[in-house]
């Protein structure tokens, strides 16, 4: 059985502060960049392994990374140019 998490707001878990990692989005209270977590997920690393590798994180943080990425591309439109 899969556990479904309800993500209320990714803003509760992710911040971009010029004083932390040059303003790169990170998990709040850490220096763990969102893109690092997304890259690990895209390479097939499961939540349990990520949380084991980064004990400051929890499942809600990981879902927040996905929600953040979704919010960035939600209105993206790609137009193919004929060559």
PDB file of N, CA, C and O in Angstrom:
ATOM      1  N   UNK A   1       0.844  -1.177   0.000  1.00  0.00           N
ATOM      2  CA  UNK A   1       0.000   0.000   0.000  1.00  0.00           C
ATOM      3  C   UNK A   1       0.890   1.241   0.000  1.00  0.00           C
ATOM      4  O   UNK A   1       1.830   1.339   0.788  1.00  0.00           O
ATOM      5  N   UNK A   2       0.589   2.173  -0.877  1.00  0.00           N
ATOM      6  CA  UNK A   2       1.354   3.414  -0.961  1.00  0.00           C
ATOM      7  C   UNK A   2       0.731   4.481  -0.084  1.00  0.00           C
ATOM      8  O   UNK A   2      -0.491   4.610  -0.012  1.00  0.00           O
ATOM      9  N   UNK A   3       1.569   5.231   0.569  1.00  0.00           N
ATOM     10  CA  UNK A   3       1.109   6.337   1.391  1.00  0.00           C
ATOM     11  C   UNK A   3       1.035   7.581   0.516  1.00  0.00           C
ATOM     12  O   UNK A   3       1.993   7.906  -0.186  1.00  0.00           O
ATOM     13  N   UNK A   4      -0.081   8.269   0.553  1.00  0.00           N
ATOM     14  CA  UNK A   4      -0.249   9.470  -0.255  1.00  0.00           C
ATOM     15  C   UNK A   4      -0.089  10.682   0.654  1.00  0.00           C
ATOM     16  O   UNK A   4      -0.774  10.806   1.670  1.00  0.00           O
ATOM     17  N   UNK A   5       0.808  11.560   0.282  1.00  0.00           N
ATOM     18  CA  UNK A   5       1.025  12.778   1.058  1.00  0.00           C
ATOM     19  C   UNK A   5       0.262  13.921   0.400  1.00  0.00           C
ATOM     20  O   UNK A   5       0.227  14.040  -0.825  1.00  0.00           O
ATOM     21  N   UNK A   6      -0.329  14.731   1.207  1.00  0.00           N
ATOM     22  CA  UNK A   6      -1.026  15.910   0.694  1.00  0.00           C
ATOM     23  C   UNK A   6      -0.114  17.101   0.914  1.00  0.00           C
ATOM     24  O   UNK A   6       0.214  17.454   2.047  1.00  0.00           O
ATOM     25  N   UNK A   7       0.290  17.712  -0.189  1.00  0.00           N
ATOM     26  CA  UNK A   7       1.186  18.850  -0.100  1.00  0.00           C
ATOM     27  C   UNK A   7       0.351  20.119  -0.047  1.00  0.00           C
ATOM     28  O   UNK A   7      -0.341  20.453  -1.008  1.00  0.00           O
ATOM     29  N   UNK A   8       0.415  20.815   1.059  1.00  0.00           N
ATOM     30  CA  UNK A   8      -0.337  22.053   1.185  1.00  0.00           C
ATOM     31  C   UNK A   8       0.392  23.178   0.471  1.00  0.00           C
ATOM     32  O   UNK A   8      -0.161  23.784  -0.446  1.00  0.00           O
ATOM     33  N   UNK A   9       1.608  23.464   0.868  1.00  0.00           N
ATOM     34  CA  UNK A   9       2.373  24.542   0.240  1.00  0.00           C
ATOM     35  C   UNK A   9       3.851  24.190   0.248  1.00  0.00           C
ATOM     36  O   UNK A   9       4.428  23.923   1.301  1.00  0.00           O
ATOM     37  N   UNK A  10       4.459  24.192  -0.928  1.00  0.00           N
ATOM     38  CA  UNK A  10       5.895  23.925  -0.976  1.00  0.00           C
ATOM     39  C   UNK A  10       6.661  25.046  -0.296  1.00  0.00           C
ATOM     40  O   UNK A  10       7.784  24.842   0.166  1.00  0.00           O
ATOM     41  N   UNK A  11       6.055  26.244  -0.232  1.00  0.00           N
ATOM     42  CA  UNK A  11       6.728  27.393   0.378  1.00  0.00           C
ATOM     43  C   UNK A  11       7.050  27.158   1.858  1.00  0.00           C
ATOM     44  O   UNK A  11       7.928  27.817   2.415  1.00  0.00           O
ATOM     45  N   UNK A  12       6.347  26.232   2.484  1.00  0.00           N
ATOM     46  CA  UNK A  12       6.629  25.908   3.883  1.00  0.00           C
ATOM     47  C   UNK A  12       7.915  25.110   4.041  1.00  0.00           C
ATOM     48  O   UNK A  12       8.420  24.961   5.154  1.00  0.00           O
ATOM     49  N   UNK A  13       8.449  24.595   2.933  1.00  0.00           N
ATOM     50  CA  UNK A  13       9.607  23.699   2.995  1.00  0.00           C
ATOM     51  C   UNK A  13      10.822  24.194   2.203  1.00  0.00           C
ATOM     52  O   UNK A  13      11.938  23.719   2.417  1.00  0.00           O
ATOM     53  N   UNK A  14      10.609  25.136   1.301  1.00  0.00           N
ATOM     54  CA  UNK A  14      11.683  25.559   0.400  1.00  0.00           C
ATOM     55  C   UNK A  14      11.862  27.069   0.493  1.00  0.00           C
ATOM     56  O   UNK A  14      10.896  27.828   0.568  1.00  0.00           O
ATOM     57  N   UNK A  15      13.131  27.481   0.486  1.00  0.00           N
ATOM     58  CA  UNK A  15      13.429  28.907   0.508  1.00  0.00           C
ATOM     59  C   UNK A  15      14.583  29.219  -0.439  1.00  0.00           C
ATOM     60  O   UNK A  15      15.411  28.361  -0.747  1.00  0.00           O
ATOM     61  N   UNK A  16      14.614  30.454  -0.885  1.00  0.00           N
ATOM     62  CA  UNK A  16      15.737  30.959  -1.682  1.00  0.00           C
ATOM     63  C   UNK A  16      16.197  32.237  -0.997  1.00  0.00           C
ATOM     64  O   UNK A  16      15.480  33.237  -0.963  1.00  0.00           O
ATOM     65  N   UNK A  17      17.406  32.183  -0.453  1.00  0.00           N
ATOM     66  CA  UNK A  17      17.961  33.299   0.302  1.00  0.00           C
ATOM     67  C   UNK A  17      19.345  33.582  -0.257  1.00  0.00           C
ATOM     68  O   UNK A  17      20.186  32.684  -0.304  1.00  0.00           O
ATOM     69  N   UNK A  18      19.598  34.821  -0.683  1.00  0.00           N
ATOM     70  CA  UNK A  18      20.922  35.141  -1.251  1.00  0.00           C
ATOM     71  C   UNK A  18      22.093  34.812  -0.328  1.00  0.00           C
ATOM     72  O   UNK A  18      23.222  34.647  -0.791  1.00  0.00           O
ATOM     73  N   UNK A  19      21.830  34.716   0.970  1.00  0.00           N
ATOM     74  CA  UNK A  19      22.877  34.404   1.946  1.00  0.00           C
ATOM     75  C   UNK A  19      23.153  32.904   2.060  1.00  0.00           C
ATOM     76  O   UNK A  19      24.131  32.497   2.687  1.00  0.00           O
ATOM     77  N   UNK A  20      22.292  32.084   1.455  1.00  0.00           N
ATOM     78  CA  UNK A  20      22.444  30.628   1.527  1.00  0.00           C
ATOM     79  C   UNK A  20      22.594  30.077   0.116  1.00  0.00           C
ATOM     80  O   UNK A  20      21.691  30.222  -0.707  1.00  0.00           O
ATOM     81  N   UNK A  21      23.708  29.458  -0.162  1.00  0.00           N
ATOM     82  CA  UNK A  21      23.962  28.826  -1.468  1.00  0.00           C
ATOM     83  C   UNK A  21      23.716  29.800  -2.627  1.00  0.00           C
ATOM     84  O   UNK A  21      23.207  29.411  -3.678  1.00  0.00           O
ATOM     85  N   UNK A  22      24.089  31.088  -2.418  1.00  0.00           N
ATOM     86  CA  UNK A  22      23.963  32.123  -3.456  1.00  0.00           C
ATOM     87  C   UNK A  22      22.532  32.292  -3.965  1.00  0.00           C
ATOM     88  O   UNK A  22      22.327  32.704  -5.107  1.00  0.00           O
ATOM     89  N   UNK A  23      21.546  31.980  -3.133  1.00  0.00           N
ATOM     90  CA  UNK A  23      20.148  32.162  -3.515  1.00  0.00           C
ATOM     91  C   UNK A  23      19.511  30.973  -4.198  1.00  0.00           C
ATOM     92  O   UNK A  23      18.356  31.040  -4.618  1.00  0.00           O
ATOM     93  N   UNK A  24      20.254  29.886  -4.313  1.00  0.00           N
ATOM     94  CA  UNK A  24      19.699  28.660  -4.897  1.00  0.00           C
ATOM     95  C   UNK A  24      18.598  28.130  -3.983  1.00  0.00           C
ATOM     96  O   UNK A  24      18.766  28.149  -2.764  1.00  0.00           O
ATOM     97  N   UNK A  25      17.470  27.654  -4.534  1.00  0.00           N
ATOM     98  CA  UNK A  25      16.420  27.094  -3.675  1.00  0.00           C
ATOM     99  C   UNK A  25      16.936  25.880  -2.888  1.00  0.00           C
ATOM    100  O   UNK A  25      17.523  24.955  -3.450  1.00  0.00           O
ATOM    101  N   UNK A  26      16.699  25.914  -1.579  1.00  0.00           N
ATOM    102  CA  UNK A  26      17.136  24.844  -0.679  1.00  0.00           C
ATOM    103  C   UNK A  26      15.974  24.463   0.234  1.00  0.00           C
ATOM    104  O   UNK A  26      14.988  25.191   0.345  1.00  0.00           O
ATOM    105  N   UNK A  27      16.110  23.311   0.882  1.00  0.00           N
ATOM    106  CA  UNK A  27      15.162  22.917   1.909  1.00  0.00           C
ATOM    107  C   UNK A  27      15.389  23.844   3.100  1.00  0.00           C
ATOM    108  O   UNK A  27      16.523  24.009   3.550  1.00  0.00           O
ATOM    109  N   UNK A  28      14.324  24.446   3.609  1.00  0.00           N
ATOM    110  CA  UNK A  28      14.438  25.393   4.728  1.00  0.00           C
ATOM    111  C   UNK A  28      15.211  24.771   5.885  1.00  0.00           C
ATOM    112  O   UNK A  28      15.024  23.607   6.239  1.00  0.00           O
ATOM    113  N   UNK A  29      16.083  25.589   6.456  1.00  0.00           N
ATOM    114  CA  UNK A  29      16.858  25.152   7.617  1.00  0.00           C
ATOM    115  C   UNK A  29      18.060  24.297   7.259  1.00  0.00           C
ATOM    116  O   UNK A  29      18.764  23.812   8.145  1.00  0.00           O
ATOM    117  N   UNK A  30      18.306  24.106   5.947  1.00  0.00           N
ATOM    118  CA  UNK A  30      19.452  23.310   5.503  1.00  0.00           C
ATOM    119  C   UNK A  30      20.180  24.046   4.382  1.00  0.00           C
ATOM    120  O   UNK A  30      19.767  25.124   3.955  1.00  0.00           O
ATOM    121  N   UNK A  31      21.250  23.453   3.925  1.00  0.00           N
ATOM    122  CA  UNK A  31      21.939  23.924   2.726  1.00  0.00           C
ATOM    123  C   UNK A  31      21.796  22.866   1.625  1.00  0.00           C
ATOM    124  O   UNK A  31      22.645  22.765   0.739  1.00  0.00           O
ATOM    125  N   UNK A  32      20.731  22.092   1.690  1.00  0.00           N
ATOM    126  CA  UNK A  32      20.497  21.024   0.717  1.00  0.00           C
ATOM    127  C   UNK A  32      19.678  21.601  -0.435  1.00  0.00           C
ATOM    128  O   UNK A  32      18.511  21.948  -0.253  1.00  0.00           O
ATOM    129  N   UNK A  33      20.292  21.707  -1.631  1.00  0.00           N
ATOM    130  CA  UNK A  33      19.600  22.302  -2.774  1.00  0.00           C
ATOM    131  C   UNK A  33      18.481  21.410  -3.317  1.00  0.00           C
ATOM    132  O   UNK A  33      18.596  20.185  -3.363  1.00  0.00           O
ATOM    133  N   UNK A  34      17.410  22.064  -3.718  1.00  0.00           N
ATOM    134  CA  UNK A  34      16.269  21.358  -4.301  1.00  0.00           C
ATOM    135  C   UNK A  34      16.693  20.586  -5.544  1.00  0.00           C
ATOM    136  O   UNK A  34      16.252  19.455  -5.747  1.00  0.00           O
ATOM    137  N   UNK A  35      17.544  21.184  -6.381  1.00  0.00           N
ATOM    138  CA  UNK A  35      17.938  20.495  -7.617  1.00  0.00           C
ATOM    139  C   UNK A  35      18.706  19.203  -7.335  1.00  0.00           C
ATOM    140  O   UNK A  35      18.619  18.257  -8.117  1.00  0.00           O
ATOM    141  N   UNK A  36      19.448  19.149  -6.242  1.00  0.00           N
ATOM    142  CA  UNK A  36      20.152  17.922  -5.860  1.00  0.00           C
ATOM    143  C   UNK A  36      19.152  16.816  -5.551  1.00  0.00           C
ATOM    144  O   UNK A  36      19.318  15.674  -5.981  1.00  0.00           O
ATOM    145  N   UNK A  37      18.106  17.168  -4.797  1.00  0.00           N
ATOM    146  CA  UNK A  37      17.085  16.178  -4.443  1.00  0.00           C
ATOM    147  C   UNK A  37      16.335  15.720  -5.695  1.00  0.00           C
ATOM    148  O   UNK A  37      16.085  14.526  -5.864  1.00  0.00           O
ATOM    149  N   UNK A  38      15.977  16.652  -6.564  1.00  0.00           N
ATOM    150  CA  UNK A  38      15.277  16.287  -7.796  1.00  0.00           C
ATOM    151  C   UNK A  38      16.148  15.401  -8.690  1.00  0.00           C
ATOM    152  O   UNK A  38      15.655  14.460  -9.312  1.00  0.00           O
ATOM    153  N   UNK A  39      17.431  15.707  -8.747  1.00  0.00           N
ATOM    154  CA  UNK A  39      18.347  14.885  -9.540  1.00  0.00           C
ATOM    155  C   UNK A  39      18.414  13.465  -8.988  1.00  0.00           C
ATOM    156  O   UNK A  39      18.394  12.499  -9.749  1.00  0.00           O
ATOM    157  N   UNK A  40      18.493  13.341  -7.678  1.00  0.00           N
ATOM    158  CA  UNK A  40      18.523  12.010  -7.073  1.00  0.00           C
ATOM    159  C   UNK A  40      17.241  11.244  -7.388  1.00  0.00           C
ATOM    160  O   UNK A  40      17.288  10.059  -7.716  1.00  0.00           O
ATOM    161  N   UNK A  41      16.103  11.917  -7.288  1.00  0.00           N
ATOM    162  CA  UNK A  41      14.831  11.273  -7.613  1.00  0.00           C
ATOM    163  C   UNK A  41      14.795  10.848  -9.079  1.00  0.00           C
ATOM    164  O   UNK A  41      14.342   9.748  -9.396  1.00  0.00           O
ATOM    165  N   UNK A  42      15.269  11.713  -9.971  1.00  0.00           N
ATOM    166  CA  UNK A  42      15.233  11.396 -11.405  1.00  0.00           C
ATOM    167  C   UNK A  42      16.157  10.242 -11.755  1.00  0.00           C
ATOM    168  O   UNK A  42      15.972   9.580 -12.776  1.00  0.00           O
ATOM    169  N   UNK A  43      17.153  10.000 -10.908  1.00  0.00           N
ATOM    170  CA  UNK A  43      18.061   8.871 -11.127  1.00  0.00           C
ATOM    171  C   UNK A  43      17.557   7.593 -10.451  1.00  0.00           C
ATOM    172  O   UNK A  43      18.235   6.566 -10.468  1.00  0.00           O
ATOM    173  N   UNK A  44      16.357   7.667  -9.854  1.00  0.00           N
ATOM    174  CA  UNK A  44      15.744   6.471  -9.288  1.00  0.00           C
ATOM    175  C   UNK A  44      15.978   6.254  -7.807  1.00  0.00           C
ATOM    176  O   UNK A  44      15.606   5.209  -7.272  1.00  0.00           O
ATOM    177  N   UNK A  45      16.587   7.220  -7.130  1.00  0.00           N
ATOM    178  CA  UNK A  45      16.802   7.071  -5.695  1.00  0.00           C
ATOM    179  C   UNK A  45      15.462   7.217  -4.983  1.00  0.00           C
ATOM    180  O   UNK A  45      14.741   8.190  -5.204  1.00  0.00           O
ATOM    181  N   UNK A  46      15.131   6.260  -4.138  1.00  0.00           N
ATOM    182  CA  UNK A  46      13.831   6.317  -3.469  1.00  0.00           C
ATOM    183  C   UNK A  46      13.887   7.235  -2.241  1.00  0.00           C
ATOM    184  O   UNK A  46      14.956   7.609  -1.759  1.00  0.00           O
ATOM    185  N   UNK A  47      12.694   7.577  -1.761  1.00  0.00           N
ATOM    186  CA  UNK A  47      12.581   8.502  -0.635  1.00  0.00           C
ATOM    187  C   UNK A  47      13.346   8.010   0.579  1.00  0.00           C
ATOM    188  O   UNK A  47      14.043   8.789   1.229  1.00  0.00           O
ATOM    189  N   UNK A  48      13.227   6.737   0.890  1.00  0.00           N
ATOM    190  CA  UNK A  48      13.879   6.209   2.093  1.00  0.00           C
ATOM    191  C   UNK A  48      15.390   6.380   2.030  1.00  0.00           C
ATOM    192  O   UNK A  48      16.025   6.707   3.034  1.00  0.00           O
ATOM    193  N   UNK A  49      15.963   6.161   0.857  1.00  0.00           N
ATOM    194  CA  UNK A  49      17.413   6.313   0.702  1.00  0.00           C
ATOM    195  C   UNK A  49      17.832   7.770   0.843  1.00  0.00           C
ATOM    196  O   UNK A  49      18.831   8.076   1.494  1.00  0.00           O
ATOM    197  N   UNK A  50      17.058   8.671   0.225  1.00  0.00           N
ATOM    198  CA  UNK A  50      17.384  10.103   0.326  1.00  0.00           C
ATOM    199  C   UNK A  50      17.315  10.548   1.782  1.00  0.00           C
ATOM    200  O   UNK A  50      18.199  11.256   2.264  1.00  0.00           O
ATOM    201  N   UNK A  51      16.269  10.134   2.475  1.00  0.00           N
ATOM    202  CA  UNK A  51      16.118  10.523   3.884  1.00  0.00           C
ATOM    203  C   UNK A  51      17.225   9.898   4.742  1.00  0.00           C
ATOM    204  O   UNK A  51      17.691  10.509   5.703  1.00  0.00           O
ATOM    205  N   UNK A  52      17.634   8.701   4.394  1.00  0.00           N
ATOM    206  CA  UNK A  52      18.735   8.059   5.106  1.00  0.00           C
ATOM    207  C   UNK A  52      20.049   8.814   4.866  1.00  0.00           C
ATOM    208  O   UNK A  52      20.851   8.985   5.783  1.00  0.00           O
ATOM    209  N   UNK A  53      20.256   9.261   3.624  1.00  0.00           N
ATOM    210  CA  UNK A  53      21.475  10.004   3.276  1.00  0.00           C
ATOM    211  C   UNK A  53      21.470  11.429   3.835  1.00  0.00           C
ATOM    212  O   UNK A  53      22.524  11.993   4.128  1.00  0.00           O
ATOM    213  N   UNK A  54      20.271  12.003   3.978  1.00  0.00           N
ATOM    214  CA  UNK A  54      20.110  13.371   4.465  1.00  0.00           C
ATOM    215  C   UNK A  54      19.091  13.368   5.612  1.00  0.00           C
ATOM    216  O   UNK A  54      17.925  13.705   5.402  1.00  0.00           O
ATOM    217  N   UNK A  55      19.515  12.997   6.802  1.00  0.00           N
ATOM    218  CA  UNK A  55      18.586  12.816   7.922  1.00  0.00           C
ATOM    219  C   UNK A  55      17.830  14.076   8.346  1.00  0.00           C
ATOM    220  O   UNK A  55      16.857  13.983   9.095  1.00  0.00           O
ATOM    221  N   UNK A  56      18.258  15.246   7.883  1.00  0.00           N
ATOM    222  CA  UNK A  56      17.519  16.475   8.198  1.00  0.00           C
ATOM    223  C   UNK A  56      16.242  16.593   7.372  1.00  0.00           C
ATOM    224  O   UNK A  56      15.406  17.455   7.642  1.00  0.00           O
ATOM    225  N   UNK A  57      16.086  15.730   6.367  1.00  0.00           N
ATOM    226  CA  UNK A  57      14.921  15.789   5.481  1.00  0.00           C
ATOM    227  C   UNK A  57      13.849  14.803   5.921  1.00  0.00           C
ATOM    228  O   UNK A  57      14.120  13.834   6.631  1.00  0.00           O
ATOM    229  N   UNK A  58      12.628  15.075   5.481  1.00  0.00           N
ATOM    230  CA  UNK A  58      11.525  14.148   5.693  1.00  0.00           C
ATOM    231  C   UNK A  58      10.722  14.036   4.394  1.00  0.00           C
ATOM    232  O   UNK A  58      11.008  14.734   3.421  1.00  0.00           O
ATOM    233  N   UNK A  59       9.730  13.169   4.384  1.00  0.00           N
ATOM    234  CA  UNK A  59       8.946  12.945   3.166  1.00  0.00           C
ATOM    235  C   UNK A  59       8.286  14.223   2.668  1.00  0.00           C
ATOM    236  O   UNK A  59       8.236  14.460   1.461  1.00  0.00           O
ATOM    237  N   UNK A  60       7.786  15.039   3.566  1.00  0.00           N
ATOM    238  CA  UNK A  60       7.137  16.282   3.147  1.00  0.00           C
ATOM    239  C   UNK A  60       8.105  17.187   2.407  1.00  0.00           C
ATOM    240  O   UNK A  60       7.713  17.858   1.452  1.00  0.00           O
ATOM    241  N   UNK A  61       9.367  17.218   2.831  1.00  0.00           N
ATOM    242  CA  UNK A  61      10.379  18.012   2.128  1.00  0.00           C
ATOM    243  C   UNK A  61      10.551  17.512   0.698  1.00  0.00           C
ATOM    244  O   UNK A  61      10.676  18.307  -0.234  1.00  0.00           O
ATOM    245  N   UNK A  62      10.555  16.195   0.530  1.00  0.00           N
ATOM    246  CA  UNK A  62      10.755  15.618  -0.798  1.00  0.00           C
ATOM    247  C   UNK A  62       9.559  15.889  -1.702  1.00  0.00           C
ATOM    248  O   UNK A  62       9.720  16.221  -2.877  1.00  0.00           O
ATOM    249  N   UNK A  63       8.362  15.746  -1.149  1.00  0.00           N
ATOM    250  CA  UNK A  63       7.173  16.089  -1.936  1.00  0.00           C
ATOM    251  C   UNK A  63       7.163  17.575  -2.281  1.00  0.00           C
ATOM    252  O   UNK A  63       6.709  17.963  -3.358  1.00  0.00           O
ATOM    253  N   UNK A  64       7.661  18.402  -1.372  1.00  0.00           N
ATOM    254  CA  UNK A  64       7.735  19.839  -1.643  1.00  0.00           C
ATOM    255  C   UNK A  64       8.653  20.129  -2.826  1.00  0.00           C
ATOM    256  O   UNK A  64       8.375  21.029  -3.617  1.00  0.00           O
ATOM    257  N   UNK A  65       9.744  19.376  -2.954  1.00  0.00           N
ATOM    258  CA  UNK A  65      10.638  19.542  -4.102  1.00  0.00           C
ATOM    259  C   UNK A  65       9.892  19.256  -5.404  1.00  0.00           C
ATOM    260  O   UNK A  65      10.038  19.981  -6.387  1.00  0.00           O
ATOM    261  N   UNK A  66       9.097  18.197  -5.397  1.00  0.00           N
ATOM    262  CA  UNK A  66       8.315  17.860  -6.594  1.00  0.00           C
ATOM    263  C   UNK A  66       7.271  18.941  -6.875  1.00  0.00           C
ATOM    264  O   UNK A  66       7.077  19.331  -8.026  1.00  0.00           O
ATOM    265  N   UNK A  67       6.609  19.420  -5.842  1.00  0.00           N
ATOM    266  CA  UNK A  67       5.605  20.472  -6.016  1.00  0.00           C
ATOM    267  C   UNK A  67       6.247  21.755  -6.531  1.00  0.00           C
ATOM    268  O   UNK A  67       5.673  22.446  -7.372  1.00  0.00           O
ATOM    269  N   UNK A  68       7.436  22.072  -6.027  1.00  0.00           N
ATOM    270  CA  UNK A  68       8.169  23.258  -6.473  1.00  0.00           C
ATOM    271  C   UNK A  68       8.491  23.144  -7.962  1.00  0.00           C
ATOM    272  O   UNK A  68       8.257  24.082  -8.725  1.00  0.00           O
ATOM    273  N   UNK A  69       9.023  22.003  -8.370  1.00  0.00           N
ATOM    274  CA  UNK A  69       9.359  21.790  -9.781  1.00  0.00           C
ATOM    275  C   UNK A  69       8.106  21.882 -10.647  1.00  0.00           C
ATOM    276  O   UNK A  69       8.137  22.456 -11.736  1.00  0.00           O
ATOM    277  N   UNK A  70       7.013  21.319 -10.163  1.00  0.00           N
ATOM    278  CA  UNK A  70       5.747  21.381 -10.894  1.00  0.00           C
ATOM    279  C   UNK A  70       5.303  22.824 -11.073  1.00  0.00           C
ATOM    280  O   UNK A  70       4.864  23.212 -12.156  1.00  0.00           O
ATOM    281  N   UNK A  71       5.414  23.616 -10.019  1.00  0.00           N
ATOM    282  CA  UNK A  71       4.985  25.013 -10.103  1.00  0.00           C
ATOM    283  C   UNK A  71       5.820  25.802 -11.113  1.00  0.00           C
ATOM    284  O   UNK A  71       5.320  26.732 -11.747  1.00  0.00           O
ATOM    285  N   UNK A  72       7.081  25.432 -11.258  1.00  0.00           N
ATOM    286  CA  UNK A  72       7.950  26.142 -12.202  1.00  0.00           C
ATOM    287  C   UNK A  72       7.610  25.848 -13.657  1.00  0.00           C
ATOM    288  O   UNK A  72       7.762  26.714 -14.518  1.00  0.00           O
ATOM    289  N   UNK A  73       7.154  24.636 -13.932  1.00  0.00           N
ATOM    290  CA  UNK A  73       6.899  24.281 -15.332  1.00  0.00           C
ATOM    291  C   UNK A  73       5.420  24.221 -15.686  1.00  0.00           C
ATOM    292  O   UNK A  73       5.071  23.918 -16.827  1.00  0.00           O
ATOM    293  N   UNK A  74       4.562  24.501 -14.743  1.00  0.00           N
ATOM    294  CA  UNK A  74       3.115  24.387 -14.963  1.00  0.00           C
ATOM    295  C   UNK A  74       2.654  25.122 -16.219  1.00  0.00           C
ATOM    296  O   UNK A  74       1.846  24.578 -16.972  1.00  0.00           O
ATOM    297  N   UNK A  75       3.125  26.304 -16.462  1.00  0.00           N
ATOM    298  CA  UNK A  75       2.658  27.099 -17.597  1.00  0.00           C
ATOM    299  C   UNK A  75       3.653  27.169 -18.746  1.00  0.00           C
ATOM    300  O   UNK A  75       3.523  28.000 -19.645  1.00  0.00           O
ATOM    301  N   UNK A  76       4.652  26.287 -18.708  1.00  0.00           N
ATOM    302  CA  UNK A  76       5.628  26.246 -19.797  1.00  0.00           C
ATOM    303  C   UNK A  76       4.975  25.739 -21.074  1.00  0.00           C
ATOM    304  O   UNK A  76       4.184  24.796 -21.051  1.00  0.00           O
ATOM    305  N   UNK A  77       5.313  26.370 -22.176  1.00  0.00           N
ATOM    306  CA  UNK A  77       4.826  25.933 -23.477  1.00  0.00           C
ATOM    307  C   UNK A  77       6.046  25.743 -24.365  1.00  0.00           C
ATOM    308  O   UNK A  77       6.882  26.636 -24.505  1.00  0.00           O
ATOM    309  N   UNK A  78       6.126  24.574 -24.952  1.00  0.00           N
ATOM    310  CA  UNK A  78       7.233  24.299 -25.857  1.00  0.00           C
ATOM    311  C   UNK A  78       6.673  24.210 -27.276  1.00  0.00           C
ATOM    312  O   UNK A  78       5.749  23.447 -27.558  1.00  0.00           O
ATOM    313  N   UNK A  79       7.254  25.001 -28.139  1.00  0.00           N
ATOM    314  CA  UNK A  79       6.823  25.003 -29.537  1.00  0.00           C
ATOM    315  C   UNK A  79       7.954  24.436 -30.371  1.00  0.00           C
ATOM    316  O   UNK A  79       9.092  24.899 -30.309  1.00  0.00           O
ATOM    317  N   UNK A  80       7.618  23.433 -31.144  1.00  0.00           N
ATOM    318  CA  UNK A  80       8.603  22.815 -32.020  1.00  0.00           C
ATOM    319  C   UNK A  80       8.731  23.647 -33.290  1.00  0.00           C
ATOM    320  O   UNK A  80       7.736  23.955 -33.947  1.00  0.00           O
ATOM    321  N   UNK A  81       9.941  23.999 -33.618  1.00  0.00           N
ATOM    322  CA  UNK A  81      10.180  24.731 -34.850  1.00  0.00           C
ATOM    323  C   UNK A  81      10.557  23.754 -35.950  1.00  0.00           C
ATOM    324  O   UNK A  81      11.403  22.880 -35.762  1.00  0.00           O
ATOM    325  N   UNK A  82       9.930  23.912 -37.073  1.00  0.00           N
ATOM    326  CA  UNK A  82      10.265  23.042 -38.210  1.00  0.00           C
ATOM    327  C   UNK A  82      11.672  23.352 -38.676  1.00  0.00           C
ATOM    328  O   UNK A  82      12.094  24.508 -38.701  1.00  0.00           O
ATOM    329  N   UNK A  83      12.391  22.307 -39.045  1.00  0.00           N
ATOM    330  CA  UNK A  83      13.750  22.542 -39.528  1.00  0.00           C
ATOM    331  C   UNK A  83      13.874  22.179 -40.966  1.00  0.00           C
ATOM    332  O   UNK A  83      14.951  22.311 -41.546  1.00  0.00           O
TER     333      UNK A  83
END
